[in-house]
Amino acid sequence: MSALFIPWLYIPFPEQINEYAQAVEEHTLKWALKFKLVRGEKHYQHFQASKYGQIVVRACPKATLENLAIASDLITFFYLLDDQCDEANIGKQPEQLRVVFSRFLDVMKQPSLFATDTNPSLASLSDIWQRIHQKASSNLVNRFVNNFKDFFEVYTWEAENRAKNITPSLDTYIKMRSITGGFHWCLNITELVEGINLPTQVRECDEVQNLIRSANNVCTWLNDIVSVEKELKCGDIHNLVLLLQHEYQLTAQEALNRTAELWNVQLQTFIALEQQLPSFGVTVDIELGRYLASIRSWMRAVEHWSYQSGRYRSVVPAQFLQPVAA
């Protein structure tokens, strides 16, 4: 197959970088080495090239170093998990994943019980969640856990598809992709590390949920575009480009171009919806403004990282789509 022409999807929001960017990358590398999540020179080089910390330093530009470290460690943990599910045999073993994810949820609920566990994954996750429990309200912890329950269920669904060689429908995949991207628990991270306290009724109202839905699609569909070569190499069908190609009998390049067009619609939708938001009162509007700023920061961070990370080394951005005026 000839090389794909990967467009650079531009997100027209200001980029901010946390002042502790370098420090948090150094921290997370030491943390991963301490818990033996990175072993051997090849794994170390891949970890360094992937630049996981570059996401959170842009997504959480105002967090303290201590709080930023929580976000960076958690994001890194689950990207390493995602690598295993995509590339290793466990990604085709749903029953084994159910056992692993059940233990992860146990850790999230009572992290101190696993602090000295000999399993590196459980011990490292315990370390993160002890810090989360120290800082988060019980409400936020419960939302975290519930979002991860959904996240784990959909990862297991993907594993079942791989094990049985099932190609999901496009509609089903789009629904599930909104969960596997982890966007909801990423917003939980920002609430925690930047101290955002948006009233539940505002966060869950239709206007804000529609915004979150569009932003989620912007992040996850962009990731599908830049990771399509990685998925092809791994033989994994769970990618919007590949499912569009399958469903509509397109060439890979036609499907990639179609995905970019759909992505651009989602970005325009987010911008239009944000401009149409009603007022919830001065005090709430200020907090909502911080929440929306965090959503924009996540989208911008995902764009930057997706094209710069060595996790997708074969992807070379070749073209700018027309940016949407902010």
Sequence and secondary structure as in RCSB ss.txt:
>XXXX:A:sequence
MSALFIPWLYIPFPEQINEYAQAVEEHTLKWALKFKLVRGEKHYQHFQASKYGQIVVRACPKATLENLAIASDLI
TFFYLLDDQCDEANIGKQPEQLRVVFSRFLDVMKQPSLFATDTNPSLASLSDIWQRIHQKASSNLVNRFVNNFKD
FFEVYTWEAENRAKNITPSLDTYIKMRSITGGFHWCLNITELVEGINLPTQVRECDEVQNLIRSANNVCTWLNDI
VSVEKELKCGDIHNLVLLLQHEYQLTAQEALNRTAELWNVQLQTFIALEQQLPSFGVTVDIELGRYLASIRSWMR
AVEHWSYQSGRYRSVVPAQFLQPVAA
>XXXX:A:secstr
      EE    S     TTHHHHHHHHHHHHHHTT S HHHHHHHHHHH THHHHHHHSTT  HHHHHHHHHHH
HHHHHHHHHHHHSGGGG HHHHHHHHHHHHHHHHSGGGGTT SSHHHHHHHHHHHHHHHHS HHHHHHHHHHHHH
HHHHHHHHHHHHHHT    HHHHHHHHHHHT HHHHHHHHHHHTT    HHHHTSHHHHHHHHHHHHHHHHHHHH
HTHHHHHHHT   SHHHHHHHHHT  HHHHHHHHHHHHHHHHHHHHHHHHT     HHHHHHHHHHHHHHHHHHH
HHHHHHHH GGGTT    EE      
